[in-house]
Amino acid sequence: KYKFQKATTMKKNTVIWIIFALSVIVIYIWSSIGSKQFLEHTKFTEAIVVSDFHYKNTSGGAGYDYEFYLKNLKYSRTASVGTFAKGRRCLAAYDSLDPTSGQLLEVDITEFKYDSPDNGWRLKDIPIKLDTTRIKEMLK
């Protein structure tokens, strides 16, 4: 009876480990596809930092809250990586197929004067002289 229980327990543990391994693989593939799509469809727009750094709150995680507008729709996100100042305008990258997916870049554009298009810019069309290599590195 003891050998039977031990064998059953080993089978259950093996099944659990297989499910765990498959879950990790699926999550990795899913995140890789999302990252690839983001990089293929990246556009840029201006965003305004609307909060100082905060720790996790009821509306999101730790970081700086920022907002940007595309086609008169407001998108609000939290940037957890970087150092930003409330009230400053920074460059934001987003997936043109899914604008809710984005990233605030440590590129302060507050001092520049330009008209921001309703649907953002491609990297080569940004009307400010920028180090595009540095921006590409930030997106990786």
C-alpha positions in Angstrom: 0.0 0.0 0.0 2.8 2.4 0.8 4.6 1.8 -2.6 1.3 2.6 -4.3 0.8 5.9 -2.4 4.4 6.9 -3.2 4.0 6.1 -6.9 0.8 8.1 -7.0 2.4 11.1 -5.2 5.4 11.0 -7.7 3.0 11.0 -10.6 1.1 14.0 -9.2 4.4 15.9 -8.7 5.5 15.1 -12.2 2.2 16.4 -13.6 2.4 19.6 -11.6 6.0 20.2 -12.8 5.0 19.6 -16.4 2.1 22.0 -16.1 4.4 24.6 -14.4 7.0 24.2 -17.2 4.5 24.5 -20.0 3.0 27.7 -18.3 6.5 29.3 -18.2 7.0 28.5 -21.8 3.7 29.9 -22.9 4.2 33.1 -20.9 7.7 33.5 -22.4 6.4 33.0 -26.0 3.4 35.4 -25.3 5.7 38.1 -24.0 8.1 37.7 -26.9 5.3 38.1 -29.4 4.0 41.2 -27.6 7.5 42.7 -27.5 8.1 42.0 -31.2 4.7 43.5 -32.1 5.4 46.6 -30.0 8.8 47.1 -31.7 7.3 46.6 -35.2 4.5 49.1 -34.7 6.1 51.7 -32.4 5.1 55.3 -32.7 5.9 58.2 -30.5 4.0 61.1 -29.0 4.4 63.7 -26.2 3.2 62.7 -22.8 2.9 64.8 -19.6 4.0 63.5 -16.3 1.1 64.1 -13.9 2.5 62.8 -10.6 5.6 62.5 -8.6 6.9 59.0 -7.9 4.5 57.0 -5.8 4.3 53.5 -4.4 1.6 51.1 -5.4 -1.8 52.6 -5.1 -5.4 51.5 -6.0 -5.2 52.6 -9.6 -1.8 51.1 -10.5 1.7 50.1 -9.6 4.6 52.1 -8.3 6.1 54.8 -10.5 5.2 58.1 -12.2 1.7 58.6 -13.8 1.6 60.1 -17.2 -1.0 60.9 -19.9 -1.0 61.3 -23.6 -3.7 61.9 -26.2 -4.2 60.2 -29.6 -7.1 61.0 -31.8 -8.7 62.9 -28.9 -8.6 59.8 -26.6 -6.7 60.1 -23.3 -4.4 57.3 -22.3 -3.2 57.1 -18.7 -0.3 54.9 -17.7 2.3 54.5 -15.0 6.1 54.4 -15.7 8.0 52.4 -13.2 11.4 52.7 -14.8 13.2 56.1 -15.0 13.3 59.4 -13.3 10.7 62.0 -14.3 9.5 65.4 -13.0 5.8 66.2 -12.5 4.6 68.7 -15.1 7.3 68.0 -17.6 6.6 66.7 -21.2 8.5 63.6 -22.2 8.5 61.4 -25.3 6.3 58.3 -25.0 6.5 55.2 -27.2 3.4 53.2 -27.9 2.2 50.3 -30.0 0.2 51.9 -32.8 -2.0 48.8 -32.9 -2.6 48.9 -29.2 -2.0 52.4 -27.7 -2.6 51.1 -24.2 0.8 49.3 -24.5 3.5 51.9 -24.1 6.6 53.2 -22.4 7.6 56.7 -21.1 11.1 57.5 -22.2 13.6 59.6 -20.3 13.6 62.2 -23.1 12.4 65.5 -21.8 10.8 67.5 -24.7 9.2 70.3 -22.6 11.3 73.1 -24.1 10.6 72.2 -27.7 7.7 73.9 -29.6 5.9 71.8 -32.3 2.5 70.5 -33.3 1.9 67.0 -32.1 0.0 64.9 -34.6 -3.2 63.1 -33.6 -1.8 59.7 -34.4 1.8 60.2 -33.2 5.1 60.1 -35.1 7.3 57.4 -36.5 10.8 57.7 -35.1 12.2 59.3 -38.3 9.4 61.9 -38.3 9.9 63.3 -34.8 10.5 67.0 -35.3 13.2 67.2 -32.7 16.8 66.3 -33.2 17.2 63.1 -31.1 19.7 60.3 -30.7 17.7 57.6 -32.4 20.2 54.9 -31.4 19.7 55.8 -27.7 15.9 55.7 -28.1 16.1 52.3 -29.8 18.2 51.1 -26.9 15.6 52.3 -24.4 12.9 50.3 -26.2 14.7 47.0 -25.9 
